[in-house]
Structures are given as structure tokens and as C-alpha cells.
Amino acid sequence: MSFIAILFALLLEQARPLARGNLVHAGLRHWAWWSCRNFDAGRPAHAWAAWLIAVGVPSLVALGGHWLLWHTLGAWAAVFWHIAVLYVTLGFRQFSHYFTAIRDALESGDEDTARELLAKWRQVDAHELPRSEVVRHVIEFSVLAAHRHVFGVLAWYTVLSVLGLGPAGAVFYRMAELVPRYWPYKGRRLSHPVSVVLMDVARRMWFVVDYVPARITALFFAIVGSFEDAIDSWRSHARRFPDPNDGVILAATAGALGVRLGGASLQRLVIPADAVHDSTAIDGDNLAEDTELYQPDTTDTAGRTPQIAHLRSVVGLVWRTVVLWMLLLALLTLARLLG
């Protein structure tokens, strides 16, 4: 079931991407903010309640739909529910338009447009970046986005689906990633500050939720790339990034591609709160937050200076990882059928 659901969800997402600002994502954002607004009282117990309600209730809805359809209409009805849930939580098209546009601009020699697109994508000041730094940041942002939108979702969905919990894992992962990113943005926009305690809970839980998926993604990047170099870079450079999970992925990517990553982070632009639409909160990564998804230090990993050709290498690395995921799922499905 998992293999079929993921395959059709990916095909559907490629053929007809979910529109930005769609009702499902809007509903999830409203639910997340409702949980924050009504339960954030500045105490640990309230913070945990807000997080559990924001993340747990949508996950239970996904699980309830699976069980209801499975026991009333049968397994194939449940498969369609899995495909629907994965369609709104999984997919490259939720972030790939900026990557493609920046790559096309760089290949045509239009570096100014590439910098403008990078600045718009990440809400950063990129007007003085040299081409190699534009490429570096695009690689780093893209592999982290691919992990959050595809591989992390696949990991949680696959494990919980095997345990009989349907597509709850996909929703759980995406909501756990959403709340530490959306709550501070929405709080600033409405002049309703989110408590430090709540943000601490949200960020700590996101670290826990993403701990194993980040390392699975890094391992898969190593397998489909240069394995020895990726593992060596992982061991040598992952700790140089303040976020351990992101550091593992970026270090493995650097080794797998033989490209130098890391270095100084970009500075955030000061953007009015109403200049970024809420639709970016779950179907994109470009919220005007105070911090980056990661903030590497000034020490680079080993490897060659990032070049435009490395962007195509990133695409190949990501798609080979998708194929590896699907192959493993196909083997697991076959083993279950034969067993």
C-alpha cells in the first residue's frame, strides 16, 4: 500500500501541483495558530498542550480517515486516502519553482535575476553575492527543502504506515516542521508574541522528530553519491553547523557531490509583516523569520567551489534518492506479499 500511495502521489503532484494558498494548507495554518493563540500561556504545561493539539489533532484526523475507510469500504478506499494525504504533504513542486528559475537565470548569464530570485525565496540580502555563493546557497536551501518536503515525509509515513497508523506520519512530520516556523511569523504579523517557552518546546520537538529522518536522508545521499567522501564529510564537518540535523544533511551532500558547502549565512531582510502571504507557511519555506533554517559558521567543508553544473548534480542526487526510496519500498511490499 505504501509503495502505491507514494508512487501515485508523486505522479499526481508532478502532473498537477497543489495550488499555493489552497484550502487544505490554509486550514492547517489556521489550526496551528488557533492552538497557539488559545493555549499559549507562557508555562510548560500550556506549551506542551498547544504543541500536541497543533500537531497531534491533524495527525489523528489522518489516522481516523484511514481506519474508517479501511473498515467500511476496504483497503483500496484507504489507499485513495493515503494518496490524498500524501498529495498535500509530499512533493517537489512545493519548493522547486525557485530552484528552477534561479538555475535557468544562472545558465543564461543573468546573475542579477538569480540574486533577486534568491532574495525573494529566502527573504535575504543577496545583491552583492558572487555567483559561486549564489550557487552554494541555492544548493543548501534546495537539499534541505527536498528533505523537509519529500524524504522526511517519506520516512515518517513509511514507518507509521507499517505500524498500521496509515498516513498519520506524513501529517505529523509536516506539522512538526510547520509550527516552529509559522508561530513566530504569525505572532509578529498580528502583534501577538509567542512565548519563549512555547517556541522552545516547538523547536526541541522538531529536532527530535527530524533526528532520524535527517540521518536517513544523509545516508541515502551517500549511497547514491560518492559514499566514502560523503561519510567522511559527515563525520568531519556536520558538527560545524549549529543545527545538528541540518549539518548532517549538508555535510553529506557536500561529500556526495564533492562541492564545498557551509560558510557565512545570509542576512535577513527587514520585510513588513503583510508583505509575505500566509500561503508560504506550509507550501514554501520563505517566511520572514529572525533566523535561517540553518546558520553555518564561517568554516567551509572540503570540496570544489560551487559551480552552475553542481545544480544539475543536485537534481540528479535528489532523484536518485527518490528511486532508491521507491526501490526499497517495492522490495518491502514484495516481501510482505510473498510472506
N, C-alpha and C positions, 0 to 999 in steps of 0.2 A: 504493500500500500504506500509506503513512504517513497519508494522509487517512482512510482507512477504519479503520485501527487506532486513531487518536486519537479519531475520532467515536464508535466503539463503546465504547472505554474510558471516555470521559466519560459516555456514556449509562448504562453499567453502573454506574459509580461513583455517579451520581445516584440510580439506582434501588435499588441495594443496596450501600451504603458498606461498605468493608472494616472489619471489627471491630477496635477498639483491642486491642492485645496479641495480634494474630494471629500465627500460626506463622512466616510469611514475615518480617515485621518483627522478630520475636524472634530468628530465625536470623541476620538481618543484624547485629543488635546484638551477639549473641554472637560472630559472626565478627570484627566490628570490635574488640571488647575482647580476643579471643584474639590478634589481630595485635599489639595494643598490649602486652599482658602478656608475650608471648614474644619480641618484637623490640626493645622499648624499653630500650636500654642506655645512653642518655644521650649517644650520639655521632651525628654527622650521618648516617653511612652506615646505622646501625641505624634512625634515624628515617625515612629515605627508604625503607628496606626495609619498615618497618611500614606506612607510608602506602600504598606501592604494593601491598602484599599486601591491606590492608584495602579499598582502593578498586578495585584492578585485578582481583582474582580474581572478585568478583561480576559485574563488567562482562564478563569473559571468559566466564563461565557464560552470561550473556545472549546474547553473540555466538555461543557454541558451539551453544546451542539453536536459534538462528536458522539457522545453516549446516546443522546436522544435519537439521532438518525441511525446509529448502528443497531439499536434495539427495536426500532419501529419500522424502518424501511430497508435495513440491511447494510452490508459492507460497502456496496457501491455508492449508496447515498452518502455514507460517511466519507468516501474518497472525494466526492464533489465538495464536501465541506472543507476537507483538508486543502484542496486546490484553491478554494475561495480565500481561506485564511492565509495561505502562503502567498497568494497573489497580492495581498495588501501589506505583507510584512517582508517579502523577499524580492530582490531584483536589482539588476544593474541600472535600469533606466531611472531609478530614483536619485542617481547622482552622476551618471555618466555623461550627461549633456555638456557639462562644463569641461570635463576632461577632453571630450572630442573636439569641442570648439577651440580650446587652448592649443591642442596638438595641431589642428588644422592651421591656426594662426601662425604658430611657430614654423611649420613646414613651408608656409608661403612667405616667410620672412617678415611677417607683421608682428614684431615683438611688442609694440605699444598696445595693440589689441589684446595680445596674450596677457600682458600685465594688467590691463583693465579687467579682463575676464577673471583672472586670479583674484584681484582685489574684490570684485563683486561676489565671487564664490565664497571667499573666506572672510570678507569684511576686514581686509588688512591693507596696509600701505605697501604697495608693490611697485610704485612708479620708478624707483631707482634700482630695481633688481637687475643684475646682468642675466643673460639668457640661461646660463648654467644654473643659477639659483632659481629661476622660474621653473625650469625643468625639475630641479630637486624637490621643490615644494609640491609641484603637481604630482610627482611620484609618491611622495609621502602621504599627501592628503588622499590620493586615489586608493592606495593599498589599504589604508585604514578604513576608508569608506566601503571598499569591497568586503572587508572583514565584517563590518557592522551590518551591512545590508544583505550580505549573502552567506559568508562562511560561518559567522557566529550564529546566525539564524538556523542554518543547516545543522550545526552541532546540537543546539538545544532541541530543535524539532526532532531530530533523529533519535536522540536518547529517550526523550519523554514519549515519543510515539511507540518505541519498542516496549516501554513500560506500560503501555495501554492508556496513556494520557492524551492521545490524539495530538492536535496541533497546538496544545497549550504552551509548549516550549517556545514556539516561534513568537507568540504574543508576549510571553514572559520576558524573553530576551529583548525584544524591541521596546517594550515599555520600561524595562530597567535601564535601557540606554537613553530613552527619551527624558525621563523625569529630571535627572541632574542637569540636563541641558536646557529644558524648557522652563522649569520653575524659576530660575533666576531671571531669565529673559522676560517672562510674563510678569513677574513681580516688578521689575523696573518699568515696564511699559505701563502698568496700572498704578505705579507708586504704592505698591503693596509688598514691601520687602519680605523675602523668605528668610526664616530664622536660620541662624548658623547651625543649630542642632539638626534641623531637617536636611539641610544641604550636606552635612557631614554623614548622615545616615544614607542619603541617596548616593553619594559618591563612594562610600565604603561598600555598599551593596553592589554598585556597578562594577567595582573592582573584583568582588567575589564572583559575581555572575559571569564576568568575562575572562576570568583567570584561565580556566581550562580551554575554552574556545580559542583564545589568543594563541596558546601554545600549539593547539592542533593546526591552526592556520599556518603558524611559523614552520611546523614540521612538514606540512604539505608543500609549502613553498620550497623547502629544502629538497624534498623528494623530486619535484618536477623541475627544479633549477639545478644549480651547482651544489650538490649535497654537502660535500666536505667544507666548502667555503661558507655556506650558509650556517652550518653548525658551529664552525669556528667563529664567525662573526657574532652569532647568537651568544656564545659563551664569553666573548671578549668585549662586546660593545653594548649589549642590552641594558646593562646597569647604568650606562651613561645618560639614559633618558629618564627624566623624573617619574614618568608613568611606567611602571614595570611591564604592564601588559602591552602597551603600545611599543615600548622599547624592544620587546621580544620580536614583534612582527616586523618592525622597521629594520632591526639588525639582521634578521633572517632574510629579508628582502634584499638588503644591501649585498649580502654574501651570495644569494642565489643569482643575482643579476651581475655581480661584480661591479657595482656602482657605489660611489661614495654618497652616503646619506648622513643626516644629522647636521648640526651647526646652529647658528643663531636663529631663533624663531622670529617670525614677522610681527610687527607691532599692529595692534588693533586700531582700526579707525574709530573715531567718535561719531556714531551714527544716531540720529534721532530714533526714539523707540518705535515710532509709527512708520519708519522707513523700511522695515523688514516685516513682510507679511507672515502671519502665523503659519501659512502653509509650508514654510521651510522647516518647521519644527520636527516633523517626523519623516517627511519625504525628501529631506535635504539636510545638510549639515551646517548651513551658513547662518546660524543665529549670531546676533551681535553680543557675544559673551565677553566676559572680562579676561578669559584665558583661552588658549588654544586647546584643541583636543589633546595636544601634546606640546611640550616646550623643551625641545632638545637643548643640550648645553652647547658650548662653542667647540666641542671636540667632535670631529667627523669620524665616521667609520672608515675602514680601508676600502679601496676600490678606485675606479676611474671617475673622472669628473663627469657629472651627468650631462648627457647629450640628447638631442631630439630622438635619436634612434632608440634610446632607452625607454621612451614612452611606448613604442611598439613592443619592446621586450616585456614591459609591464602587462600589456594586454595579453600577450602570449602566456605569461606566467599565471595570470588570473584564470584564463580559460583552460589551461592545462590542469589547474587545481580543481576547477569545476568538473572536468572529465574524470579526474581521479576520485572525487566525491561520488559521482554517479556510478563509476565502476565498482566502488566498494559497496554502495547501496544495492547495486544489481546483484553482486555476489551474495550479500546478506539475504536478499529476497529469495534468490535461488536456493540458498542453503535452507531457509525456512520451509520452502515449498517441498524440497526433497526430504527434509527431516520429518 
